[in-house]
Amino acid sequence: MNKETVKNWITKAEGDLKIGKDEMLTESPATDAVCFHMQQCIEKYLKVYLIFNEKEIRKTHDLAELIANCTEIDESFNTLLKPDIVKFTDYAVEIRYGEEFYFPTLDETNEAIEICEKVREFIINKLKEKGLDI
């Protein structure tokens, strides 16, 4: 496992979180973009866990698939397989492309940030338990 690669992925994930939270401080936040960045943050943290554990990752935005892959390493990742987390996959593709645009409400967006931060904390704790100095 290359610790520098892991830390670079964490830096990218943290950037997504920061962009989303900073956008929420504006007068009219772009809620679709914020939710996209929360999805990206969760996706990257799941991939960080897989990379840290030397598992191959394929290019996917499917959070359920990534969570299932993490569960093969640590069964407690099953706790993340909840509809409110798995629905984030839609923020990666459907919300950005398609015939009908969707703009999440401020409440949905705040919930997305809250869920993202909980998933982030869960994964950071798992990485620390395995000895990664974050």
C-alpha positions as a Markdown table, in Angstrom:
| # | Residue | x | y | z |
|---|---|---|---|---|
| 1 | Met | 0.0 | 0.0 | 0.0 |
| 2 | Asn | 1.3 | 3.4 | -1.0 |
| 3 | Lys | 0.6 | 5.8 | 1.8 |
| 4 | Glu | 1.2 | 8.8 | -0.4 |
| 5 | Thr | -1.5 | 7.6 | -2.8 |
| 6 | Val | -3.9 | 7.1 | 0.1 |
| 7 | Lys | -3.2 | 10.6 | 1.4 |
| 8 | Asn | -3.7 | 12.1 | -2.1 |
| 9 | Trp | -7.1 | 10.5 | -2.4 |
| 10 | Ile | -8.0 | 11.8 | 1.1 |
| 11 | Thr | -6.9 | 15.3 | 0.0 |
| 12 | Lys | -9.2 | 15.0 | -3.1 |
| 13 | Ala | -12.1 | 13.8 | -0.9 |
| 14 | Glu | -11.6 | 16.7 | 1.5 |
| 15 | Gly | -11.6 | 19.1 | -1.4 |
| 16 | Asp | -15.0 | 17.9 | -2.4 |
| 17 | Leu | -16.3 | 18.3 | 1.1 |
| 18 | Lys | -14.8 | 21.8 | 1.3 |
| 19 | Ile | -16.2 | 22.9 | -2.1 |
| 20 | Gly | -19.7 | 21.8 | -1.1 |
| 21 | Lys | -19.6 | 23.4 | 2.4 |
| 22 | Asp | -18.2 | 26.6 | 1.0 |
| 23 | Glu | -20.9 | 26.8 | -1.6 |
| 24 | Met | -23.6 | 26.5 | 1.1 |
| 25 | Leu | -22.3 | 29.8 | 2.6 |
| 26 | Thr | -23.3 | 31.7 | -0.6 |
| 27 | Glu | -26.6 | 33.5 | -1.0 |
| 28 | Ser | -28.1 | 31.0 | -3.4 |
| 29 | Pro | -26.2 | 27.8 | -3.2 |
| 30 | Ala | -26.1 | 25.5 | -6.2 |
| 31 | Thr | -27.6 | 22.6 | -4.3 |
| 32 | Asp | -27.1 | 20.1 | -7.2 |
| 33 | Ala | -23.4 | 20.9 | -7.2 |
| 34 | Val | -23.1 | 20.6 | -3.5 |
| 35 | Cys | -24.9 | 17.2 | -3.5 |
| 36 | Phe | -22.6 | 16.1 | -6.3 |
| 37 | His | -19.5 | 17.0 | -4.3 |
| 38 | Met | -20.9 | 15.1 | -1.2 |
| 39 | Gln | -21.3 | 12.0 | -3.4 |
| 40 | Gln | -17.8 | 12.4 | -4.7 |
| 41 | Cys | -16.4 | 12.8 | -1.2 |
| 42 | Ile | -18.1 | 9.6 | -0.1 |
| 43 | Glu | -17.1 | 7.7 | -3.2 |
| 44 | Lys | -13.4 | 8.8 | -2.8 |
| 45 | Tyr | -13.4 | 7.8 | 0.9 |
| 46 | Leu | -14.7 | 4.3 | 0.1 |
| 47 | Lys | -12.1 | 4.0 | -2.6 |
| 48 | Val | -9.4 | 5.2 | -0.1 |
| 49 | Tyr | -10.4 | 2.3 | 2.2 |
| 50 | Leu | -10.1 | -0.2 | -0.7 |
| 51 | Ile | -6.8 | 1.2 | -1.8 |
| 52 | Phe | -5.4 | 1.2 | 1.7 |
| 53 | Asn | -6.4 | -2.5 | 1.9 |
| 54 | Glu | -4.7 | -3.1 | -1.5 |
| 55 | Lys | -8.0 | -4.0 | -3.2 |
| 56 | Glu | -8.4 | -3.2 | -6.9 |
| 57 | Ile | -11.0 | -0.6 | -7.6 |
| 58 | Arg | -12.9 | -0.2 | -10.9 |
| 59 | Lys | -14.2 | 3.1 | -12.2 |
| 60 | Thr | -17.6 | 3.3 | -10.8 |
| 61 | His | -19.9 | 5.8 | -9.0 |
| 62 | Asp | -22.0 | 3.1 | -7.5 |
| 63 | Leu | -21.8 | 3.5 | -3.8 |
| 64 | Ala | -23.6 | 0.3 | -3.1 |
| 65 | Glu | -21.0 | -1.6 | -5.0 |
| 66 | Leu | -18.1 | 0.2 | -3.3 |
| 67 | Ile | -19.7 | -0.4 | 0.1 |
| 68 | Ala | -20.1 | -4.1 | -0.7 |
| 69 | Asn | -16.4 | -4.3 | -1.7 |
| 70 | Cys | -15.5 | -2.6 | 1.6 |
| 71 | Thr | -17.7 | -5.1 | 3.5 |
| 72 | Glu | -15.6 | -7.9 | 2.1 |
| 73 | Ile | -12.8 | -6.5 | 4.2 |
| 74 | Asp | -14.8 | -5.3 | 7.2 |
| 75 | Glu | -18.4 | -6.4 | 7.8 |
| 76 | Ser | -19.2 | -3.3 | 9.7 |
| 77 | Phe | -19.4 | -1.4 | 6.4 |
| 78 | Asn | -22.8 | -3.1 | 6.0 |
| 79 | Thr | -24.1 | -0.3 | 8.3 |
| 80 | Leu | -23.5 | 2.1 | 5.5 |
| 81 | Leu | -25.9 | 0.2 | 3.1 |
| 82 | Lys | -28.8 | 2.5 | 3.9 |
| 83 | Pro | -31.1 | 4.1 | 1.3 |
| 84 | Asp | -30.1 | 7.6 | 2.4 |
| 85 | Ile | -26.4 | 6.8 | 1.5 |
| 86 | Val | -26.9 | 4.6 | -1.5 |
| 87 | Lys | -29.2 | 7.3 | -3.1 |
| 88 | Phe | -26.1 | 9.5 | -3.4 |
| 89 | Thr | -25.1 | 7.5 | -6.4 |
| 90 | Asp | -27.9 | 9.4 | -8.2 |
| 91 | Tyr | -26.1 | 12.7 | -7.4 |
| 92 | Ala | -23.1 | 11.5 | -9.4 |
| 93 | Val | -24.9 | 11.0 | -12.7 |
| 94 | Glu | -28.7 | 11.5 | -12.8 |
| 95 | Ile | -28.6 | 14.9 | -11.1 |
| 96 | Arg | -26.0 | 16.1 | -13.6 |
| 97 | Tyr | -27.2 | 14.7 | -16.8 |
| 98 | Gly | -30.5 | 13.7 | -18.2 |
| 99 | Glu | -33.6 | 15.1 | -19.7 |
| 100 | Glu | -35.1 | 16.4 | -16.5 |
| 101 | Phe | -32.9 | 18.4 | -14.2 |
| 102 | Tyr | -33.3 | 18.0 | -10.5 |
| 103 | Phe | -32.3 | 20.6 | -7.9 |
| 104 | Pro | -32.2 | 19.3 | -4.3 |
| 105 | Thr | -33.9 | 21.4 | -1.7 |
| 106 | Leu | -31.8 | 23.2 | 1.0 |
| 107 | Asp | -33.0 | 20.6 | 3.5 |
| 108 | Glu | -31.9 | 17.7 | 1.2 |
| 109 | Thr | -28.6 | 19.4 | 0.7 |
| 110 | Asn | -27.9 | 19.9 | 4.4 |
| 111 | Glu | -28.8 | 16.3 | 5.0 |
| 112 | Ala | -26.4 | 15.3 | 2.2 |
| 113 | Ile | -23.6 | 17.2 | 4.0 |
| 114 | Glu | -24.5 | 15.6 | 7.3 |
| 115 | Ile | -24.5 | 12.1 | 5.9 |
| 116 | Cys | -21.2 | 12.7 | 4.0 |
| 117 | Glu | -19.5 | 13.8 | 7.2 |
| 118 | Lys | -20.8 | 10.7 | 9.1 |
| 119 | Val | -19.5 | 8.4 | 6.4 |
| 120 | Arg | -16.2 | 10.3 | 6.3 |
| 121 | Glu | -15.8 | 10.0 | 10.1 |
| 122 | Phe | -16.7 | 6.3 | 10.0 |
| 123 | Ile | -14.0 | 5.6 | 7.3 |
| 124 | Ile | -11.3 | 7.8 | 8.9 |
| 125 | Asn | -11.8 | 5.9 | 12.2 |
| 126 | Lys | -11.5 | 2.6 | 10.3 |
| 127 | Leu | -8.3 | 3.7 | 8.7 |
| 128 | Lys | -6.9 | 4.9 | 12.0 |
| 129 | Glu | -7.7 | 1.5 | 13.6 |
| 130 | Lys | -5.6 | -0.1 | 10.9 |
| 131 | Gly | -2.7 | 2.2 | 11.7 |
| 132 | Leu | -3.0 | 5.0 | 9.1 |
| 133 | Asp | -1.8 | 8.3 | 10.6 |
| 134 | Ile | -4.2 | 10.9 | 9.4 |
